[in-house]
């Protein structure tokens, strides 16, 4: 049995690494950009700040005595009646949808830019599997949150969003960078904690979708994309 020279061993190692990279590209979506998390986090914090202003204005107007996030009240977080309350509810839902669209748009752009730089397709078999497995918990969570809004249980909207989003990340982590699993677990844990502080939901929402995303994105950028 002949032993390989150092040059041949180096070439064999490089060949194995190439095979491993090809297998990862075929089974995992590795073009996810850390800057996508940063941009999504910034959008969430801006949205939470706007929602906080609207809620404060509603409380100070005297139309909703129990709108104070830090005050105890029996059920729900947007008690009251009248067109002013319905208008506020509509604005909050529209704001949440706007934040979602902005976060998806900026995240997709950063991911597309990374994929183009790496000469990889952004929509292939791996990305389709990632999207499908992420959409299952998100769709279930979306229907659950809509039911909460329908029955005016607003205090549980933020925890539900965090928990179902975290479950979606954990479920999709098998098809992308494994680091995203830890972000998902943190989102689930934060959502569970926020269940016991229902009147602080907006702050937990901002921490989960804003701060955690920014921290995660910076870590991923430093780990995988730093020049």
C-alpha positions as CSV (number, residue, x, y, z in Angstrom):
1,X,0.0,0.0,0.0
2,X,1.5,3.3,-1.2
3,X,1.4,6.3,1.0
4,X,0.3,9.6,-0.4
5,X,2.6,12.6,-0.6
6,X,1.7,15.8,1.2
7,X,0.6,17.4,-2.1
8,X,-1.7,14.5,-2.9
9,X,-3.1,14.6,0.6
10,X,-3.8,18.3,0.2
11,X,-5.5,17.7,-3.1
12,X,-7.6,14.9,-1.6
13,X,-8.7,17.1,1.3
14,X,-9.7,19.9,-1.1
15,X,-11.7,17.5,-3.2
16,X,-13.5,16.3,-0.1
17,X,-14.2,19.9,1.0
18,X,-15.6,20.6,-2.5
19,X,-17.9,17.6,-2.3
20,X,-19.1,18.7,1.1
21,X,-19.8,22.2,-0.1
22,X,-21.8,20.9,-3.1
23,X,-23.8,18.6,-0.7
24,X,-24.6,21.6,1.6
25,X,-25.7,23.7,-1.3
26,X,-28.1,21.0,-2.5
27,X,-29.7,20.3,0.9
28,X,-29.3,23.6,2.8
29,X,-30.1,27.2,1.9
30,X,-26.8,28.9,2.9
31,X,-27.3,32.3,1.2
32,X,-29.2,33.7,4.2
33,X,-27.5,37.0,5.0
34,X,-26.9,38.3,8.5
35,X,-27.8,41.8,7.4
36,X,-31.3,40.4,6.7
37,X,-31.7,39.9,10.4
38,X,-30.4,43.4,11.2
39,X,-32.8,45.0,8.7
40,X,-35.7,43.0,9.9
41,X,-34.9,44.0,13.5
42,X,-34.7,47.7,12.7
43,X,-38.1,47.5,10.9
44,X,-39.6,45.8,14.0
45,X,-38.2,48.4,16.4
46,X,-39.4,51.3,14.3
47,X,-42.9,49.7,14.1
48,X,-42.9,49.1,17.9
49,X,-42.0,52.8,18.5
50,X,-44.8,54.0,16.3
51,X,-47.3,51.6,18.0
52,X,-46.1,52.9,21.4
53,X,-46.9,56.5,20.3
54,X,-50.3,55.6,19.1
55,X,-51.2,53.7,22.3
56,X,-49.9,56.6,24.4
57,X,-52.0,59.1,22.4
58,X,-55.1,56.9,22.8
59,X,-54.6,56.7,26.6
60,X,-53.9,60.4,27.0
61,X,-57.0,61.3,25.0
62,X,-59.1,59.7,27.8
63,X,-60.8,57.3,25.4
64,X,-59.1,54.2,26.8
65,X,-58.4,54.2,30.5
66,X,-57.0,50.7,30.5
67,X,-54.6,51.2,27.5
68,X,-51.7,51.8,29.9
69,X,-49.4,48.9,29.3
70,X,-48.2,48.8,32.9
71,X,-51.7,48.9,34.5
72,X,-53.7,45.9,35.6
73,X,-57.0,45.2,34.0
74,X,-59.1,42.1,33.7
75,X,-59.0,41.0,30.1
76,X,-57.6,42.3,26.8
77,X,-55.5,45.3,26.2
78,X,-57.7,47.5,24.1
79,X,-60.9,47.9,26.1
80,X,-63.5,50.5,25.2
81,X,-65.9,51.1,22.3
82,X,-66.6,53.5,19.6
83,X,-65.0,54.4,16.3
84,X,-61.8,55.7,17.9
85,X,-61.0,52.2,19.3
86,X,-61.8,50.5,16.0
87,X,-59.6,53.0,14.2
88,X,-56.7,52.3,16.5
89,X,-57.1,48.5,16.1
90,X,-57.2,48.9,12.4
91,X,-54.0,51.1,12.5
92,X,-52.2,48.6,14.7
93,X,-53.0,45.6,12.4
94,X,-52.0,47.7,9.3
95,X,-48.8,48.7,11.0
96,X,-48.0,45.1,11.8
97,X,-48.6,44.1,8.2
98,X,-46.4,47.1,7.0
99,X,-43.6,46.0,9.3
100,X,-43.8,42.5,7.9
101,X,-43.7,43.6,4.3
102,X,-40.8,46.0,5.0
103,X,-38.9,43.3,6.9
104,X,-39.4,40.7,4.1
105,X,-38.5,43.1,1.4
106,X,-35.2,44.2,3.0
107,X,-34.3,40.7,4.1
108,X,-34.9,39.4,0.6
109,X,-32.8,42.1,-0.9
110,X,-29.8,41.4,1.4
111,X,-30.1,37.6,0.8
112,X,-30.4,38.1,-3.0
113,X,-27.2,40.3,-2.9
114,X,-25.3,37.6,-0.9
115,X,-26.5,34.8,-3.3
116,X,-25.5,36.8,-6.3
117,X,-22.1,37.5,-4.8
118,X,-21.6,33.8,-4.1
119,X,-23.0,32.9,-7.5
120,X,-25.8,30.8,-6.0
121,X,-29.5,30.6,-6.9
122,X,-31.8,32.2,-4.4
123,X,-34.8,30.0,-5.3
124,X,-33.8,26.4,-5.6
125,X,-34.8,23.1,-4.0
126,X,-33.2,23.9,-0.7
127,X,-34.9,27.4,-0.4
128,X,-38.3,25.9,-1.4
129,X,-38.0,23.3,1.4
130,X,-36.9,26.1,3.8
131,X,-39.9,28.2,2.9
132,X,-42.4,25.3,3.1
133,X,-41.2,24.1,6.5
134,X,-41.2,27.7,7.9
135,X,-44.7,28.4,6.6
136,X,-46.4,25.6,8.4
137,X,-46.0,27.0,12.0
138,X,-46.4,30.6,10.6
139,X,-49.7,29.8,9.0
140,X,-51.0,28.1,12.1
141,X,-49.8,31.0,14.2
142,X,-51.4,33.5,11.8
143,X,-54.8,31.8,12.2
144,X,-54.4,31.7,16.0
145,X,-53.5,35.4,16.2
146,X,-56.5,36.3,14.0
147,X,-58.7,34.4,16.4
148,X,-57.2,36.3,19.4
149,X,-57.8,39.6,17.6
150,X,-61.4,38.6,16.8
151,X,-62.1,37.8,20.4
152,X,-60.2,41.0,21.6
153,X,-57.6,39.0,23.5
154,X,-54.9,41.5,22.5
155,X,-52.7,40.8,25.5
156,X,-51.8,37.4,24.0
157,X,-51.1,38.5,20.5
158,X,-47.4,39.4,21.1
159,X,-46.6,36.1,23.0
160,X,-48.4,34.1,20.3
161,X,-46.4,35.9,17.5
162,X,-43.1,35.2,19.3
163,X,-43.8,31.5,20.1
164,X,-45.1,30.6,16.6
165,X,-42.3,32.5,14.9
166,X,-39.7,30.8,17.1
167,X,-41.2,27.4,16.2
168,X,-41.1,28.3,12.5
169,X,-37.4,29.1,12.8
170,X,-36.6,25.9,14.7
171,X,-38.6,23.9,12.1
172,X,-36.8,25.5,9.2
173,X,-33.3,25.3,10.8
174,X,-32.7,21.9,9.2
175,X,-32.6,23.5,5.8
176,X,-30.4,26.5,6.4
177,X,-27.7,27.6,8.7
178,X,-28.0,25.7,12.0
179,X,-27.4,28.9,14.0
180,X,-31.0,30.0,13.2
181,X,-32.2,27.2,15.5
182,X,-30.9,29.1,18.6
183,X,-32.7,32.3,17.5
184,X,-35.9,30.3,17.3
185,X,-35.4,28.8,20.7
186,X,-34.8,32.3,22.2
187,X,-38.0,33.6,20.5
188,X,-40.0,30.7,21.9
189,X,-38.6,31.3,25.4
190,X,-39.2,35.0,25.2
191,X,-42.8,34.4,24.1
192,X,-43.4,32.0,27.0
193,X,-42.1,34.5,29.5
194,X,-44.2,37.3,28.0
195,X,-47.3,35.2,28.7
196,X,-46.8,36.0,32.4
197,X,-46.4,39.8,31.7
198,X,-49.3,40.4,29.3
199,X,-49.4,44.1,29.8
200,X,-45.8,44.4,28.6
201,X,-46.4,42.7,25.3
202,X,-45.3,45.5,23.1
203,X,-41.9,45.6,24.8
204,X,-41.4,41.8,24.5
205,X,-42.5,42.0,20.8
206,X,-39.8,44.7,20.2
207,X,-37.2,42.7,22.1
208,X,-38.0,39.5,20.2
209,X,-38.4,40.8,16.7
210,X,-36.2,43.8,17.0
211,X,-33.3,43.3,19.4
212,X,-32.8,39.6,19.0
213,X,-32.9,39.9,15.2
214,X,-30.2,42.6,15.3
215,X,-28.0,40.7,17.6
216,X,-28.4,37.5,15.6
217,X,-27.8,39.3,12.3
218,X,-24.6,40.9,13.5
219,X,-23.3,37.6,14.8
220,X,-24.1,35.8,11.5
221,X,-22.5,38.6,9.5
222,X,-19.3,38.5,11.7
223,X,-19.2,34.7,11.5
224,X,-19.9,34.1,7.8
225,X,-19.7,37.3,5.8
226,X,-17.1,39.5,7.4
227,X,-14.4,40.5,4.8
